[in-house]
Amino acid sequence: QVLNGVWVTGLAHRVAGQVQAAGYDVVAAKTALGSYSVSRVYYTGGHRADAEAFKDRFPAFSVIEPAPANLSRRVALHVVIGKDYPV
């Protein structure tokens, strides 16, 4: 899932296309709740290694953290675009 945390129209869909082109399944591209200064990858249980591999492939997502309770546990990685993302 790709979430736009900077309110730039169409950015989530653009990044989702890049992520999908790299071989990832993207289940959604939408607006994040809140604003994020730093781009990050939230991971759900058992997917920290996947988050690290994603960061290696997409270094703009510099922070890796366990997913907060408000994000779906059925999605392995929640990619949040922050203000530091190179537009």
Backbone hydrogen bonds in HBPLUS format (Angstrom, degrees):
<---DONOR---> <-ACCEPTOR-->    atom                        ^
c    i                          cat <-CA-CA->   ^        H-A-AA   ^      H-
h    n   atom  resd res      DA  || num        DHA   H-A  angle D-A-AA Bond
n    s   type  num  typ     dist DA aas  dist angle  dist       angle   num
A0079-VAL N   A0001-GLN O   2.79 MM  78  6.05 168.8  1.81 171.7 167.8     1
A0002-VAL N   A0028-ALA O   2.93 MM  26  6.22 166.8  1.95 149.7 152.2     2
A0030-LYS N   A0002-VAL O   3.01 MM  28  6.56 152.8  2.08 161.1 167.2     3
A0003-LEU N   A0079-VAL O   2.66 MM  76  5.96 166.6  1.68 170.3 172.2     4
A0081-ILE N   A0003-LEU O   2.82 MM  78  6.17 166.9  1.84 172.4 176.1     5
A0004-ASN N   A0030-LYS O   2.78 MM  26  6.12 154.8  1.85 145.9 154.7     6
A0032-ALA N   A0004-ASN O   2.87 MM  28  5.20 176.3  1.87 121.6 122.9     7
A0005-GLY N   A0081-ILE O   2.93 MM  76  5.25 138.0  2.11 133.5 146.4     8
A0036-TYR N   A0005-GLY O   3.08 MM  31  5.21 159.4  2.12 140.9 140.6     9
A0011-LEU N   A0008-VAL O   3.10 MM   3  5.66 166.5  2.12 138.7 140.3    10
A0014-ARG N   A0010-GLY O   3.03 MM   4  6.26 153.3  2.10 150.0 158.1    11
A0015-VAL N   A0011-LEU O   2.92 MM   4  6.10 172.5  1.92 159.8 160.9    12
A0016-ALA N   A0012-ALA O   2.83 MM   4  5.89 153.3  1.90 142.2 151.0    13
A0017-GLY N   A0013-HIS O   3.01 MM   4  6.17 147.6  2.12 139.1 146.3    14
A0018-GLN N   A0014-ARG O   3.24 MM   4  6.64 150.3  2.34 143.1 150.3    15
A0018-GLN N   A0015-VAL O   3.07 MM   3  5.07 116.0  2.50  95.8 111.1    16
A0019-VAL N   A0015-VAL O   2.89 MM   4  6.18 159.1  1.93 155.8 161.9    17
A0020-GLN N   A0016-ALA O   2.83 MM   4  5.96 159.4  1.87 148.6 154.5    18
A0021-ALA N   A0017-GLY O   2.91 MM   4  6.04 152.1  1.99 141.1 148.9    19
A0022-ALA N   A0018-GLN O   3.16 MM   4  6.37 129.5  2.43 134.1 146.2    20
A0022-ALA N   A0019-VAL O   3.13 MM   3  5.14 135.2  2.34  95.0 107.5    21
A0024-TYR N   A0019-VAL O   3.31 MM   5  5.86 161.6  2.35 147.7 143.5    22
A0023-GLY N   A0020-GLN O   2.93 MM   3  5.22 160.2  1.97 111.0 115.7    23
A0083-LYS N   A0036-TYR O   2.83 MM  47  6.25 146.6  1.94 138.1 146.8    24
A0084-ASP N   A0037-SER O   3.15 MM  47  6.20 128.6  2.43 131.2 142.4    25
A0040-ARG N   A0080-VAL O   2.96 MM  40  5.28 157.4  2.02 146.9 154.3    26
A0080-VAL N   A0040-ARG O   2.87 MM  40  5.28 167.8  1.88 154.7 158.5    27
A0041-VAL N   A0063-VAL O   2.77 MM  22  6.21 152.2  1.84 157.8 166.9    28
A0065-GLU N   A0041-VAL O   3.04 MM  24  6.46 158.9  2.09 152.9 158.2    29
A0042-TYR N   A0078-HIS O   2.84 MM  36  4.95 173.2  1.85 148.8 149.2    30
A0078-HIS N   A0042-TYR O   2.78 MM  36  4.95 164.3  1.81 150.4 154.4    31
A0043-TYR N   A0065-GLU O   3.00 MM  22  6.43 148.4  2.10 147.9 157.6    32
A0067-ALA N   A0043-TYR O   2.77 MM  24  5.11 154.5  1.84 145.8 140.6    33
A0044-THR N   A0076-ALA O   3.01 MM  32  5.30 151.1  2.10 147.6 150.5    34
A0047-HIS N   A0044-THR O   3.04 MM   3  5.77 142.8  2.18 153.0 154.9    35
A0051-ALA N   A0047-HIS O   3.00 MM   4  6.34 150.9  2.09 148.1 156.2    36
A0051-ALA N   A0048-ARG O   3.01 MM   3  4.98 114.8  2.45  94.6 110.7    37
A0052-GLU N   A0048-ARG O   2.90 MM   4  6.26 154.2  1.96 154.2 161.6    38
A0053-ALA N   A0049-ALA O   2.95 MM   4  6.18 156.7  2.01 145.3 151.5    39
A0054-PHE N   A0050-ASP O   2.90 MM   4  6.13 150.2  1.99 144.1 152.6    40
A0055-LYS N   A0051-ALA O   2.95 MM   4  6.20 160.0  1.99 148.6 153.5    41
A0056-ASP N   A0052-GLU O   2.97 MM   4  6.26 151.6  2.05 145.9 153.7    42
A0057-ARG N   A0053-ALA O   3.11 MM   4  6.36 146.7  2.23 141.1 149.4    43
A0057-ARG N   A0054-PHE O   3.06 MM   3  5.12 120.1  2.44  95.9 110.8    44
A0058-PHE N   A0054-PHE O   2.72 MM   4  5.91 149.6  1.81 152.8 163.1    45
A0061-PHE N   A0058-PHE O   3.10 MM   3  6.15 172.4  2.11 132.8 134.8    46
A0071-LEU N   A0068-PRO O   3.12 MM   3  5.95 171.1  2.13 128.2 130.3    47
A0085-TYR N   A0082-GLY O   3.03 MM   3  5.61 165.7  2.05 120.4 123.8    48
